[in-house]
Amino acid sequence: MYVTDKLTKPLTEVKYLNADNVDRYRCIMRIFFDNYEKLKYWMYQEEVYDELKQDPYFADYKMEQCQQDLNALTAWKNLTADQDTRKVTSLEEFSNRRFRYQMSEYSVEIERLVLRLENLFIEGASLEPTLLERIRINVGRFPQMVSEPLDAVYTWWTDLNNDFIRLNQNYQDYIRDLNSVRAEEMMRTRAFLGFKDRLIEYLRNFIKGLQRNVGIIEEEIRGLPEETKETVLNKVVQYSMSIPRMDVEMSETLIADNIYGRFQSIYDWFVPENGQENEAGKLFDATNEIIRKITRYAAQISERNALGANRKEEYKKAASIFMACEDVRQAHKMAAMIFGLEKPFHLNVKKERETDSMNTTVYEETPEEIVLKPRIRAYREKSTRSGLRDHGAEKARVREQMLKQIKDDREKAEKLIQNGRIEFSNLPVIEPRVREILLRWLSDAMEDAEYSARTDDGRKFVLDMTRASEKCVVHCEDGNFTMPKISIVFQEDEE
């Protein structure tokens, strides 16, 4: 950030939005803005007054009040006044100083912002996969821009930035709306069930667009040569400096910082650095979390509806059955059948069931035997005497198997050492057992401040972390995994 006079001075142009006569000031500025959109830039006091009087709200509005309001807006730099001397026919008309008024540039942008705020909940935000596709296409054209003329490069750069800004703002606004209190309340209503499927399908289509395009964009930006980037961005800076601007002095340094900063924002959005998750990954996680939340709320609503679906009719039917009972004894029997026994006794057996089928009855289960023991204090179970068994042969066999396994693992790990190093980026397809050994070595070394440790047979090694910021893929028999590009360096020679 550069602290300049423009940044520290007060903005008097926004005073009309919160002044005492804000209703008059805002209506006058809206009249000027509507005419500005119709390419009518200059207006006279009488024209402003006539438009205000057309609304019943300004039935008591006077011409003197209009003059005062126009003077206040001129003092706040919302309007610029110019004395019209084209139709002056006398000295008296000249001394009365008939002015025409025009909106300032700040006021035009302020009114555009106010209009956007007024329509914030009407326009809404959206997730558009087409923006990702357009960004992917434009990023892919980066090397082509090296040989294009300056105006074509500037147009391409503007399209890329506009699409990126729309994507960034739209996804933030849309995710914010879905996480708002109003959205949470709507998700708990029954009316949400009909809307749920369309919303989930919309979010899943966007996720598919993310999966198709983000990886390609990341590879394109990562593989972009530094010379190509410098050449293209310098062309954009040169064209920006060549655009003539009225009453504005532009510094080449500020323009270059702005353009390079925008490129860095695009880079950070799609490319993860230093183990940090990029913005695209955060968007992917946030969208998946919203889908899970929507599904959870829908399931709760469905369960609530199912529980109370026909409960009223069931109660009526049960009441009619009880009313048909001949006496209280029959009513008790009916209650036991409908609601179950008042104090039932259950036998609980701790055994694994052979099947979890809900259609299987208890009569089809295999019986379980329960041994009943006397409940007296002096009862003792009979103990059976048995001789001591010699497990020496079995222990020797297990020990031999373990030693053989350790020897095999050590030989397999030794085959991976090349010139005293194990490069994870150059490993062949390895077994899961060998992978566990290598990862255990890494874990032991990572716990040490100097990244050093020893193997099971006492060999000392250190980790080479010089290229840890890069990624590599280790191929295993049961799958692949991505890890930092680390090397294990053995130090027997140094010792």
C-alpha positions in Angstrom: 0.0 0.0 0.0 1.2 3.5 -0.9 -0.1 6.3 1.4 -0.9 9.2 -1.0 -2.9 12.4 -0.8 -5.9 10.7 -2.5 -6.0 8.0 0.2 -5.8 10.3 3.2 -8.1 13.2 2.1 -11.8 13.1 3.1 -14.4 12.3 0.4 -16.8 15.2 0.5 -18.6 13.7 -2.6 -20.4 11.2 -0.3 -21.9 13.8 2.1 -25.1 13.9 0.2 -25.9 10.3 1.1 -26.2 11.1 4.8 -26.9 14.9 5.0 -30.0 16.5 6.7 -32.0 16.8 3.5 -30.8 13.4 2.1 -34.2 12.8 0.5 -33.9 15.9 -1.7 -30.2 15.4 -2.5 -30.4 11.8 -3.5 -33.4 12.4 -5.7 -31.6 15.2 -7.5 -28.5 13.1 -8.0 -30.7 10.2 -9.3 -32.2 12.6 -11.9 -28.8 13.6 -13.0 -27.6 10.0 -13.2 -30.7 8.8 -15.2 -30.0 11.6 -17.7 -26.3 10.8 -17.7 -27.2 7.2 -18.8 -29.2 8.7 -21.6 -26.1 10.7 -22.7 -27.7 14.0 -21.5 -24.8 15.4 -19.5 -25.9 19.0 -18.8 -29.1 20.1 -17.1 -30.5 23.4 -16.1 -32.1 24.2 -12.7 -35.6 24.5 -14.3 -35.3 21.0 -15.7 -34.3 19.5 -12.4 -37.2 21.3 -10.7 -39.8 20.2 -13.3 -38.8 16.5 -12.9 -39.0 16.7 -9.1 -42.4 18.3 -9.2 -43.8 15.4 -11.2 -43.7 13.3 -8.1 -46.3 13.9 -5.3 -43.6 13.6 -2.7 -42.3 17.1 -3.8 -45.7 18.8 -4.0 -44.5 21.6 -1.7 -41.0 21.9 -3.2 -40.0 25.5 -4.1 -37.6 26.8 -6.8 -35.5 28.5 -4.1 -35.0 25.1 -2.3 -33.9 23.6 -5.6 -31.4 26.4 -6.0 -30.0 25.8 -2.5 -29.8 22.1 -3.0 -27.9 22.5 -6.3 -25.5 25.0 -4.6 -24.9 22.5 -1.8 -24.2 19.6 -4.2 -21.9 21.9 -6.2 -20.0 22.8 -3.0 -19.5 19.1 -2.2 -18.1 18.6 -5.7 -21.0 16.3 -6.8 -22.0 18.7 -9.5 -19.9 21.1 -11.6 -21.6 24.4 -12.6 -21.0 26.2 -15.8 -22.5 29.7 -16.6 -24.4 29.6 -19.8 -23.8 32.8 -21.8 -25.0 31.6 -25.2 -28.5 33.0 -24.9 -27.8 36.1 -22.8 -29.5 39.2 -24.4 -29.1 41.8 -21.5 -26.7 42.8 -18.7 -29.4 41.8 -16.2 -29.6 38.3 -17.5 -25.8 38.0 -17.4 -25.7 39.2 -13.8 -28.3 36.7 -12.7 -25.8 34.0 -13.8 -27.9 31.2 -15.3 -26.0 28.0 -14.7 -26.1 24.5 -16.2 -25.0 21.5 -14.1 -23.1 18.3 -14.8 -22.2 15.3 -12.6 -18.6 14.8 -11.5 -16.8 11.5 -12.2 -16.8 10.6 -8.5 -20.6 11.1 -8.3 -21.2 8.9 -11.3 -19.3 6.0 -9.7 -21.0 6.7 -6.3 -24.5 6.5 -7.9 -23.5 3.2 -9.7 -22.5 1.8 -6.3 -25.7 3.0 -4.7 -27.8 1.4 -7.5 -25.9 -1.9 -7.1 -26.5 -1.8 -3.3 -30.2 -1.2 -3.9 -30.5 -4.2 -6.2 -28.1 -6.4 -4.1 -30.8 -9.0 -3.2 -32.5 -8.8 -6.5 -29.5 -9.5 -8.8 -27.8 -11.9 -6.4 -24.7 -13.9 -7.1 -24.1 -17.1 -9.0 -21.6 -19.8 -9.7 -20.8 -19.9 -13.4 -18.6 -22.8 -14.7 -18.3 -20.9 -18.0 -16.1 -18.3 -16.3 -13.6 -21.0 -15.4 -13.6 -22.2 -19.0 -13.0 -18.7 -20.3 -10.2 -18.2 -17.8 -8.7 -21.5 -18.8 -8.8 -20.5 -22.5 -7.3 -17.0 -21.8 -4.5 -18.4 -19.6 -3.7 -20.9 -22.3 -3.3 -18.0 -24.8 -0.5 -16.4 -22.6 2.4 -17.6 -24.8 0.5 -16.4 -27.9 0.4 -12.8 -26.6 4.2 -12.5 -26.9 3.8 -11.9 -30.7 0.5 -10.0 -30.6 0.2 -6.2 -30.9 -0.2 -4.0 -27.8 -3.9 -3.3 -28.3 -4.8 -7.0 -28.7 -2.7 -7.9 -25.6 -4.5 -5.2 -23.6 -8.0 -6.5 -24.7 -7.0 -10.1 -23.8 -5.7 -9.0 -20.4 -8.9 -7.0 -19.7 -11.1 -9.9 -20.5 -9.0 -12.2 -18.3 -9.2 -9.8 -15.3 -12.9 -9.1 -15.7 -13.7 -12.9 -15.8 -11.5 -13.5 -12.7 -13.0 -10.6 -10.8 -16.5 -11.8 -11.6 -15.6 -15.4 -10.6 -14.0 -14.3 -7.3 -16.8 -11.9 -6.3 -19.7 -14.1 -7.4 -18.4 -17.2 -5.5 -17.8 -15.2 -2.3 -21.3 -13.6 -2.5 -23.0 -16.9 -3.3 -21.3 -18.9 -0.6 -22.0 -16.1 1.9 -25.7 -16.2 1.0 -25.9 -20.0 1.4 -24.2 -19.7 4.9 -26.4 -16.8 6.0 -29.0 -17.0 8.8 -31.8 -16.6 6.3 -30.6 -19.5 4.3 -30.3 -21.7 7.4 -33.9 -20.9 8.3 -35.1 -21.7 4.8 -33.3 -25.1 4.9 -35.3 -26.1 7.9 -38.7 -25.6 6.2 -40.7 -28.2 4.2 -40.7 -25.9 1.2 -36.9 -26.4 0.9 -37.4 -30.1 -0.1 -38.7 -29.1 -3.6 -35.8 -26.7 -4.1 -33.1 -29.0 -2.7 -32.5 -31.2 -5.8 -32.1 -28.2 -8.1 -29.6 -26.5 -5.7 -27.5 -29.6 -5.3 -27.4 -30.2 -9.0 -26.4 -26.6 -9.6 -23.6 -26.9 -7.1 -22.4 -30.3 -8.5 -22.2 -28.8 -12.0 -20.0 -26.1 -10.7 -17.8 -28.6 -8.9 -17.5 -30.5 -12.1 -16.4 -27.3 -13.8 -13.8 -26.8 -11.0 -12.4 -30.3 -11.5 -12.2 -29.9 -15.2 -10.5 -26.5 -15.4 -8.6 -25.7 -12.2 -6.0 -28.4 -12.7 -5.3 -27.3 -16.3 -5.1 -23.6 -15.2 -2.7 -24.5 -12.5 -0.4 -26.4 -14.9 -0.5 -23.6 -17.4 0.4 -20.9 -14.9 3.1 -23.1 -13.2 4.7 -23.9 -16.6 4.7 -20.3 -17.8 8.3 -19.1 -18.5 9.4 -16.0 -16.6 10.5 -14.3 -19.8 7.1 -14.9 -21.4 5.3 -13.4 -18.4 7.6 -10.4 -18.2 7.1 -9.7 -21.9 3.3 -9.9 -21.9 2.8 -7.9 -18.7 5.2 -5.2 -19.9 3.1 -4.9 -23.1 0.1 -4.3 -20.9 2.0 -1.7 -19.0 3.1 0.1 -22.2 -0.4 0.2 -23.6 -1.8 1.5 -20.3 0.7 4.3 -20.3 -0.2 5.2 -23.9 -3.9 5.8 -23.1 -4.5 9.6 -22.8 -6.2 10.6 -19.6 -7.6 14.0 -18.7 -6.4 15.6 -15.5 -4.7 12.4 -14.3 -1.0 11.8 -13.9 -0.2 8.1 -14.0 3.1 6.7 -12.8 4.5 3.7 -14.7 5.6 2.2 -11.4 2.0 2.3 -10.0 0.6 0.8 -13.2 3.2 -1.9 -13.2 2.6 -2.7 -9.5 -1.2 -2.9 -10.2 -0.8 -5.2 -13.2 1.8 -7.5 -11.6 -0.3 -7.6 -8.5 -3.4 -8.8 -10.5 -1.3 -11.5 -12.1 -0.1 -12.6 -8.6 -3.7 -12.7 -7.4 -4.7 -15.1 -10.3 -1.6 -17.2 -9.5 -2.4 -17.5 -5.8 -6.0 -18.3 -6.6 -5.2 -21.3 -8.7 -1.7 -22.5 -7.5 -1.0 -23.7 -3.9 2.3 -22.5 -2.5 4.4 -23.5 0.6 1.9 -26.1 1.6 -0.9 -23.5 1.8 -4.3 -24.4 0.2 -5.2 -22.2 -2.8 -8.5 -20.3 -3.1 -9.8 -22.9 -5.6 -9.3 -25.7 -3.1 -11.1 -23.6 -0.4 -14.0 -23.1 -2.8 -14.1 -26.8 -3.6 -14.3 -27.7 0.1 -16.9 -25.0 0.9 -19.2 -26.2 -1.9 -18.9 -29.8 -0.8 -19.7 -28.8 2.8 -22.8 -26.9 1.6 -24.0 -30.0 -0.3 -23.5 -32.1 2.9 -25.4 -29.5 5.0 -28.2 -29.4 2.5 -28.5 -33.2 2.4 -28.4 -33.3 6.2 -31.2 -30.7 6.6 -33.3 -32.5 3.9 -32.9 -35.8 5.7 -34.0 -34.2 9.0 -37.1 -32.7 7.4 -38.0 -36.1 5.7 -37.6 -37.9 9.0 -39.8 -35.3 10.8 -42.5 -35.6 8.1 -42.4 -39.5 8.2 -42.7 -39.6 12.0 -45.8 -37.4 12.0 -47.3 -38.6 8.7 -50.3 -40.6 9.8 -49.9 -40.4 13.6 -53.3 -38.6 13.9 -55.2 -41.3 12.1 -53.3 -44.0 14.1 -54.4 -42.4 17.3 -58.1 -42.3 16.1 -57.9 -46.0 15.2 -56.4 -47.0 18.5 -59.1 -45.0 20.4 -61.9 -46.7 18.5 -60.5 -50.1 19.3 -60.4 -49.3 23.0 -63.9 -47.9 22.9 -65.1 -51.3 21.5 -63.6 -53.3 24.4 -66.2 -54.9 26.7 -64.5 -54.3 30.0 -61.3 -53.0 31.6 -59.6 -56.5 31.6 -60.0 -56.7 27.8 -58.7 -53.1 27.5 -55.6 -54.1 29.5 -55.0 -56.9 27.1 -55.5 -54.6 24.1 -53.0 -52.1 25.7 -50.4 -54.8 26.1 -50.8 -55.8 22.4 -50.6 -52.2 21.1 -48.2 -50.5 23.5 -46.3 -53.6 24.8 -46.0 -55.0 28.3 -45.8 -52.5 31.1 -42.8 -54.2 32.8 -41.3 -56.7 30.4 -38.3 -58.9 31.3 -35.6 -59.3 28.7 -32.8 -61.9 28.3 -29.7 -60.2 26.8 -27.2 -62.4 25.1 -23.7 -61.1 24.1 -23.1 -62.9 20.9 -22.4 -62.0 17.3 -25.4 -62.4 15.0 -25.0 -64.5 11.9 -27.0 -62.0 9.9 -28.1 -58.4 10.1 -31.2 -58.9 8.0 -34.3 -57.1 9.3 -36.5 -59.9 7.9 -34.9 -62.6 10.1 -36.9 -63.5 13.3 -35.5 -64.5 16.7 -36.8 -68.1 16.0 -34.4 -68.4 13.1 -31.4 -67.4 15.2 -29.1 -70.1 16.6 -29.8 -70.6 20.4 -27.3 -69.4 22.9 -26.5 -71.3 26.1 -26.3 -69.4 29.4 -24.6 -71.0 32.4 -26.4 -70.2 35.6 -24.1 -70.0 38.7 -25.2 -70.2 42.3 -25.6 -66.8 43.9 -23.9 -67.7 47.2 -20.7 -66.1 48.7 -18.9 -69.4 49.2 -19.2 -70.6 45.6 -16.0 -71.3 43.8 -15.5 -72.6 40.3 -13.7 -75.9 39.9 -10.3 -75.4 38.4 -8.8 -78.0 36.1 -5.2 -78.9 36.5 -2.9 -79.0 33.4 0.7 -79.4 32.9 3.2 -76.8 31.7 3.8 -76.8 28.0 7.1 -76.1 26.4 6.7 -73.2 23.8 10.3 -73.0 22.9 10.0 -74.5 19.4 7.1 -72.2 18.6 9.0 -69.1 19.9 12.1 -70.1 17.9 9.9 -70.4 14.8 8.3 -67.0 15.3 11.7 -65.4 16.0 13.2 -66.9 12.8 10.2 -65.6 10.8 10.7 -62.1 12.3 14.4 -62.1 11.6 13.9 -63.2 8.0 11.3 -60.5 7.5 13.6 -57.8 8.9 16.5 -59.1 6.7 14.2 -59.0 3.6 13.0 -55.5 4.4 16.6 -54.3 4.9 17.7 -55.8 1.5 14.8 -54.2 -0.3 15.6 -50.8 1.3 19.3 -51.2 0.4 18.4 -51.6 -3.2 16.8 -48.2 -3.2 20.0 -46.4 -2.1 21.8 -44.8 -5.0 25.1 -43.0 -4.3 24.3 -42.9 -0.6 20.9 -41.3 -1.1 17.3 -42.3 -1.5 15.5 -39.9 -3.8 11.8 -40.2 -3.3 11.2 -38.6 -6.7 13.2 -41.3 -8.5 11.8 -44.4 -6.6 10.5 -47.3 -8.6 7.2 -49.0 -7.7 7.6 -50.1 -4.1 5.8 -52.5 -1.8 3.6 -51.3 1.1 6.1 -52.8 3.6 9.0 -50.9 2.1 6.9 -47.7 2.1 6.2 -48.1 5.8 9.9 -48.4 6.5 10.8 -45.3 4.5 8.0 -43.2 6.1 9.1 -44.4 9.6 12.6 -43.1 8.8 11.2 -39.8 7.7 9.1 -39.5 10.8 12.0 -40.2 13.1 14.1 -37.6 11.3 11.4 -34.9 11.3 11.2 -35.1 15.1 14.8 -34.0 15.3 15.8 -30.3 15.1 18.6 -31.2 12.6 16.5 -33.7 10.6 18.8 -36.6 11.5 18.1 -40.1 12.9 19.3 -43.7 12.7 17.9 -46.8 11.1 17.2 -50.0 13.0 20.7 -51.3 12.3 22.3 -48.1 13.5 23.1 -46.2 10.2 22.9 -42.5 10.6 21.1 -40.4 8.0 19.9 -36.8 7.5 17.1 -35.4 5.4 17.8 -33.1 2.4 15.1 -30.5 2.6 16.4 -28.1 -0.1 13.6 -29.0 -2.5 10.9 -29.7 0.0 8.7 -26.9 -1.5 8.3 -29.0 -4.6 6.0 -32.0 -5.0 6.7 -35.6 -6.2 4.6 -38.7 -6.7 5.7 -42.0 -5.1 4.3 -45.1 -6.9 3.3 -48.1 -4.7 1.7 -51.4 -5.5 -1.5 -50.4 -3.6 -1.7 -46.8 -5.0 0.2 -43.6 -5.4 0.6 -40.6 -3.0 2.0 -37.1 -3.3 4.7 -35.8 -0.9 7.4 -33.1 -0.7 10.5 -33.8 -2.8 12.8 -34.9 0.1 15.9 -37.0 0.0 17.5 -39.3 2.6 21.3 -39.0 2.8 23.3 -41.6 4.7 26.4 -40.5 6.5 28.5 -43.7 7.1 31.4 -42.2 5.0 31.5 -39.0 7.0 31.7 -40.9 10.3 
